[in-house]
Amino acid sequence: MSMIRTNQRKNTGRRDSGTCLNEEDNANTPWASSCVVATQTYSQRPITYHDINVTSSDKDRTISSAQCVLAGLYLPQPYDHDRDSDIAAPVIPVHVINKNNDVWIMFKKNCPRYAKELDNVRELKYNETVSQGMGPVYDYLTKYTGQNINTLSNVNRVLTALLIQREQGYPPPAWTQSPQYPLQQIEYIGALSFYVRAYSKVQQRLAGGPLVTKIIDSMLDKRNGSLSPDYKMMLFSGHDTTVSIILHTLGYDKLVKPDFGSSILFELHCINNQFYVKVFFKPSGFSNQMIPVRFPECHLATMCTLDEFKKTHEHLRISIDQWIHECRDGLTGINNGYVKK
């Protein structure tokens, strides 16, 4: 999910906006408690729909999750501030992107160039795991699940099913308790199944570029006073794949399997009339851990100026017309090969 939020801070400057990209693939509300804190901090006046723009993929679970976040962020207010009156929740629309047109959140709009690149990278990384001695992992899971487990994605699906089973209080299968159970290798392959979605420069531009472009453009408009409506927050309710693609597109080089409620937050600060960007990765909705995402190209350790942030990610910025052309006809001005590791 993504949000841009604003509040005034005395002396140390003004936090003009922060953007948060959130993965919420279940209908539970691990975000709710943090949203209440945000309400207490940021909501100093009645909320209107002009304060926030909420966009979701077209899955019921992400729409419901966006509504849960809004319920925690914007608490119901009594009519006319009359404590004896009925309580009404603010009406905040959730905009939904049709799956077949989605280049921002689910990345399901047809892009042959990306699909081909993804297949190539998946094959490359699968072969690497086999060459590293992990071939028996696929055989082990095939034997005990009764399914043909022969891809990175297959392994991740098994891992996710076991996680859900554990969280719902069901006992784990006996074969997961064996000393031969290769848990670390399974977790590695599961995280690798996300990493391959934004591994190459081509993938980063086509899958992560549209949303990164939207976020940067919104921050530039906020600085220039041309953001209309003048939102305080923009939220994108998406999936674990959304979080991993954007995270790796930004250059985060660690393997990540996003947990429920994980998110990426982009904050725009105005300090002494200079605009700065901070980015944080929140790996789980069940903890308050926030990991700063650092950019070596920026001259400060913990944040970039907005201009530095724009320059660092200029190669990712892409219009919809460019996206359509590059998906169909190939890329111009960019090396089609894999990112060198």
MOGIQUI-V888661 format. One record per backbone hydrogen bond with DSSP energy under -1.0 kcal/mol. CO is the residue of the C=O (numbers start at 0). NH is the residue of the N-H. If there is no record, write none. Layout:
# MOGIQUI-V888661
co=CO nh=NH
co=CO nh=NH
This chain:
# MOGIQUI-V888661
co=6 nh=14
co=9 nh=11
co=13 nh=15
co=13 nh=269
co=14 nh=6
co=16 nh=267
co=18 nh=265
co=20 nh=263
co=21 nh=237
co=22 nh=260
co=28 nh=31
co=30 nh=34
co=31 nh=35
co=32 nh=36
co=33 nh=37
co=34 nh=38
co=35 nh=39
co=36 nh=40
co=37 nh=41
co=38 nh=42
co=41 nh=43
co=47 nh=50
co=50 nh=231
co=50 nh=232
co=52 nh=234
co=53 nh=94
co=54 nh=236
co=55 nh=96
co=58 nh=62
co=59 nh=63
co=60 nh=64
co=61 nh=65
co=62 nh=66
co=63 nh=67
co=64 nh=68
co=65 nh=69
co=66 nh=70
co=67 nh=71
co=68 nh=72
co=69 nh=73
co=76 nh=87
co=77 nh=80
co=78 nh=81
co=81 nh=84
co=85 nh=78
co=87 nh=76
co=94 nh=55
co=97 nh=100
co=98 nh=101
co=101 nh=108
co=110 nh=114
co=111 nh=115
co=112 nh=116
co=113 nh=117
co=114 nh=118
co=115 nh=119
co=116 nh=120
co=117 nh=121
co=118 nh=122
co=119 nh=123
co=120 nh=124
co=121 nh=125
co=122 nh=126
co=123 nh=127
co=124 nh=128
co=125 nh=129
co=126 nh=130
co=127 nh=131
co=128 nh=133
co=129 nh=132
co=133 nh=136
co=134 nh=138
co=135 nh=139
co=136 nh=140
co=137 nh=141
co=138 nh=142
co=139 nh=143
co=140 nh=144
co=141 nh=145
co=146 nh=148
co=150 nh=154
co=151 nh=155
co=152 nh=156
co=153 nh=157
co=154 nh=158
co=155 nh=159
co=156 nh=160
co=157 nh=161
co=158 nh=162
co=159 nh=163
co=160 nh=164
co=161 nh=165
co=162 nh=166
co=163 nh=167
co=164 nh=169
co=165 nh=168
co=172 nh=175
co=173 nh=176
co=177 nh=180
co=180 nh=182
co=181 nh=185
co=182 nh=186
co=183 nh=187
co=184 nh=188
co=185 nh=189
co=186 nh=190
co=187 nh=191
co=188 nh=192
co=190 nh=193
co=190 nh=194
co=191 nh=195
co=193 nh=196
co=194 nh=197
co=199 nh=203
co=200 nh=204
co=201 nh=205
co=202 nh=206
co=203 nh=208
co=207 nh=211
co=208 nh=212
co=209 nh=213
co=210 nh=214
co=211 nh=215
co=212 nh=216
co=213 nh=217
co=214 nh=218
co=215 nh=219
co=216 nh=220
co=217 nh=221
co=218 nh=222
co=219 nh=223
co=220 nh=225
co=220 nh=226
co=228 nh=230
co=232 nh=52
co=234 nh=54
co=235 nh=21
co=236 nh=56
co=237 nh=23
co=238 nh=242
co=239 nh=243
co=240 nh=244
co=241 nh=245
co=242 nh=246
co=243 nh=247
co=244 nh=248
co=245 nh=249
co=246 nh=251
co=247 nh=250
co=258 nh=261
co=259 nh=284
co=261 nh=22
co=262 nh=281
co=263 nh=20
co=264 nh=279
co=265 nh=18
co=266 nh=277
co=267 nh=16
co=268 nh=275
co=269 nh=13
co=270 nh=273
co=273 nh=270
co=274 nh=305
co=275 nh=268
co=276 nh=303
co=277 nh=266
co=278 nh=292
co=279 nh=264
co=280 nh=290
co=281 nh=262
co=282 nh=258
co=290 nh=280
co=294 nh=297
co=303 nh=276
co=304 nh=308
co=305 nh=309
co=306 nh=310
co=307 nh=311
co=308 nh=312
co=310 nh=313
co=312 nh=315
co=318 nh=322
co=319 nh=323
co=320 nh=324
co=321 nh=325
co=322 nh=326
co=323 nh=327
co=324 nh=328
co=325 nh=329
co=326 nh=112
